[in-house]
Amino acid sequence: MVPGMTHSMRPMIKWMMGALAGLILTGRLWGAALVFQTDFGLKDGAVSAMKGVAFGVDPNLHQFDLTHEIPAFNVWEAAFRLKQTVQYWPAGTVFVNVVDPGVGTERRAIVAKTRGGHYIVTPDNGTLTFLAETPGLEEVRVIDIARQRLKGSEESYTFHGRDLFAYVGARIAAGKLEFRDCGVRMTNDVVRLPYEHARRDGNRLIGTIPVLDVQYGNVWSNLPKRLFQELNPKVGESFVVRIGRGGRVVWEGRVPYGETFGAVPPGKPVLFLNSLLEVAVALNQDSFAAVNQVASGADWTFEVSRP
């Protein structure tokens, strides 16, 4: 017996230890994580309404924001931000993505489990394009909307983020809805957005610009470090960078390869590996995108070659 423990306290202590062990085993000691991404912005109450629904499911859920600043209707950028972020969260984390220009139409509402053990609650509109490639999808369920939506929301057709996705995501994170009970298993592939996959053509690497580092205007490509290393690059060595759109060259120049932005003087371009270890180009202490009128998307190309 623990010093100071009376016989009358032993049943309570035993119950508390059992409850604590159960919470640890189920991963619910501190509550599960629910991460939201939308194109709503924060000008109105839409995001708050979604979080209110999740709080109503379980006030112990930890709710986080990936971003609510996805450009309106931009499924492509939503897909990339998930790629950028999901891998750094613990397995079991539930992501709710609501970039849904087809809300209320025949597009499917789904829950995907990645091979990394994360859950993505999202419309099936291309959002999973990159996660379907890496780490890959273990299983996808089509949400049974009639059975799984928030009670009392049946007459609402334009806010599935609140009435369906946030509600389902919160219930999964809270352990109140099993993945297998969300709906039928999807047997065909998720919707994927077409784009230029990274490839090598001799001494030339060809890819696309999936997204900008929007705060600083750095231009990211989908050319991985593995492919770049096939050119045997050395720090300080210059490469030809060519950026195009729709077959038209928007910018071309020779750019030194550096490990940091400070490898070149302020205002000068530098080729580097970004935080995802993919090739990117920047202006030290300036916006490469703004200065050179470069944007992102599947119709933009990014090439790197030796002079």
Residue pairs with C-beta under 8 A, 6 or more apart in sequence:
1 10
2 13
5 13
20 29
23 29
26 175
27 92
28 60
28 175
30 62
31 58
31 60
31 61
31 62
32 61
32 62
32 92
32 93
32 94
32 173
32 174
32 175
33 61
33 62
33 64
33 89
33 90
33 92
33 93
33 94
33 173
34 54
34 61
34 62
34 63
34 64
34 93
34 94
34 96
34 169
34 170
34 173
35 63
35 64
35 65
35 66
35 85
35 89
35 93
35 94
35 95
35 96
36 47
36 50
36 51
36 63
36 64
36 65
36 66
36 68
36 95
36 96
36 98
36 166
37 65
37 66
37 67
37 68
37 70
37 78
37 81
37 82
37 95
37 96
37 97
37 98
37 99
38 46
38 47
38 50
38 68
38 70
38 97
38 98
38 99
38 161
39 68
39 69
39 70
39 71
39 72
39 73
39 74
39 78
39 98
39 99
40 46
40 47
40 68
40 98
40 161
41 68
41 69
42 68
46 159
46 161
46 162
47 65
47 68
49 159
49 162
50 96
50 98
50 161
50 162
50 165
50 166
51 63
51 166
53 150
53 162
53 163
53 166
53 167
53 170
54 61
54 63
54 166
54 167
54 169
54 170
54 173
55 61
55 63
57 167
57 170
57 171
57 174
57 176
58 170
58 173
58 174
58 176
60 174
61 170
61 173
61 174
66 81
66 82
66 85
66 95
67 81
70 77
70 78
70 81
70 99
71 77
73 99
73 101
74 99
75 99
75 101
75 125
75 126
75 127
75 193
76 126
76 129
76 193
76 210
76 297
76 298
77 99
77 211
77 296
78 97
78 99
78 127
79 126
79 127
79 128
79 129
79 130
79 131
79 193
80 130
80 210
80 211
81 211
82 95
82 97
82 120
82 127
82 128
82 130
82 131
83 130
83 131
83 134
83 276
84 211
84 276
86 93
86 95
86 114
86 116
86 118
86 120
86 131
87 116
87 135
89 95
89 118
91 116
91 117
91 118
92 117
92 118
92 119
93 118
93 119
93 173
94 118
94 119
94 121
94 169
94 170
94 172
94 173
95 118
95 119
95 120
95 121
95 122
95 169
96 121
96 122
96 161
96 165
96 166
96 169
97 120
97 121
97 122
97 123
97 127
97 165
98 122
98 123
98 160
98 161
98 165
98 166
99 123
99 125
99 127
100 107
100 123
100 125
100 160
100 161
101 125
102 123
102 125
103 123
103 157
103 158
103 159
103 160
103 161
104 157
104 158
104 160
107 123
107 124
107 125
108 123
108 124
108 142
108 143
108 186
109 122
109 123
109 124
109 142
109 143
109 145
109 160
109 164
109 165
110 121
110 122
110 123
110 124
110 140
110 141
110 142
110 143
110 186
110 190
111 119
111 120
111 121
111 122
111 140
111 141
111 143
111 168
111 172
111 179
111 182
111 183
112 119
112 120
112 122
112 128
112 131
112 137
112 139
112 140
112 141
112 190
113 119
113 137
113 138
113 139
113 140
113 179
114 120
114 131
114 135
114 136
114 137
114 138
115 135
115 136
115 137
115 138
116 135
119 169
119 172
119 173
119 179
120 127
120 128
120 131
121 143
121 165
121 168
121 169
121 172
122 128
122 165
123 160
123 165
124 142
124 190
124 191
125 191
126 191
126 192
126 193
128 137
128 190
128 191
128 192
129 191
129 192
129 193
129 195
130 210
131 137
132 189
132 190
132 192
137 190
139 179
139 185
140 185
140 186
140 190
141 179
141 180
141 182
141 183
141 184
141 185
141 186
142 182
142 183
142 184
142 185
142 186
143 164
143 168
143 182
143 183
144 182
144 183
144 184
145 164
147 183
148 164
148 167
148 168
148 171
148 177
148 182
148 183
149 163
149 164
149 167
150 162
150 163
150 164
150 167
153 159
153 162
153 163
153 164
156 162
156 163
168 177
168 182
171 177
172 178
172 179
172 182
193 298
194 298
195 208
195 210
195 222
195 298
196 206
196 207
196 208
196 222
196 298
196 301
197 207
197 222
198 205
198 206
198 207
198 208
198 221
198 222
198 223
198 224
198 227
199 205
199 206
199 207
199 227
200 206
200 227
200 230
203 231
203 305
203 306
204 303
204 304
204 305
205 223
205 227
205 228
205 231
205 279
205 303
205 304
205 305
206 301
206 302
206 303
207 221
207 222
207 223
207 279
207 301
207 302
207 303
208 221
208 222
208 297
208 298
208 300
208 301
208 302
209 219
209 220
209 221
209 222
209 243
209 294
209 295
209 296
209 297
209 300
209 301
209 302
210 220
210 221
210 222
210 296
211 220
211 296
212 218
212 219
212 220
212 289
212 294
212 295
212 296
213 219
213 220
213 274
213 280
213 282
216 282
216 287
217 282
217 283
217 286
217 287
217 288
217 289
217 290
217 291
218 274
218 280
218 281
218 282
218 287
218 288
218 289
219 243
219 280
219 281
219 282
219 288
219 289
219 294
219 296
219 302
220 274
220 276
220 278
220 280
220 296
221 278
221 279
221 280
221 281
221 302
221 304
222 278
222 302
223 278
223 279
223 302
223 304
224 277
224 278
224 279
225 273
225 277
225 278
225 279
228 273
228 279
228 304
231 239
231 304
231 306
233 239
233 257
234 257
235 257
235 258
235 259
235 263
236 256
236 257
236 258
236 263
237 256
237 257
238 254
238 255
238 256
238 257
238 307
239 254
239 255
239 257
239 271
239 304
239 305
239 306
239 307
240 252
240 253
240 254
240 255
240 303
240 304
240 305
240 306
240 307
241 251
241 252
241 253
241 254
241 255
241 269
241 271
241 281
241 302
241 303
241 304
242 249
242 251
242 252
242 301
242 302
242 303
242 305
243 249
243 250
243 251
243 252
243 281
243 292
243 294
243 300
243 301
243 302
243 303
244 250
244 300
244 301
244 303
245 295
245 299
245 300
245 301
246 299
250 292
250 293
250 294
251 292
251 294
253 269
254 307
255 269
255 270
255 271
255 281
256 263
256 264
256 269
256 270
256 271
257 270
257 271
257 272
258 264
258 270
258 271
258 272
259 272
259 273
260 272
261 270
261 272
261 282
261 284
261 285
262 284
263 270
263 272
263 284
264 270
264 284
265 284
266 284
266 285
266 286
267 283
267 284
267 285
267 286
268 283
268 284
269 281
269 282
269 283
269 288
270 281
270 282
270 283
270 284
271 279
271 280
271 281
271 304
272 279
272 280
272 281
272 282
273 279
273 280
274 280
279 302
279 304
281 288
282 288
283 291
288 294
289 295
294 300
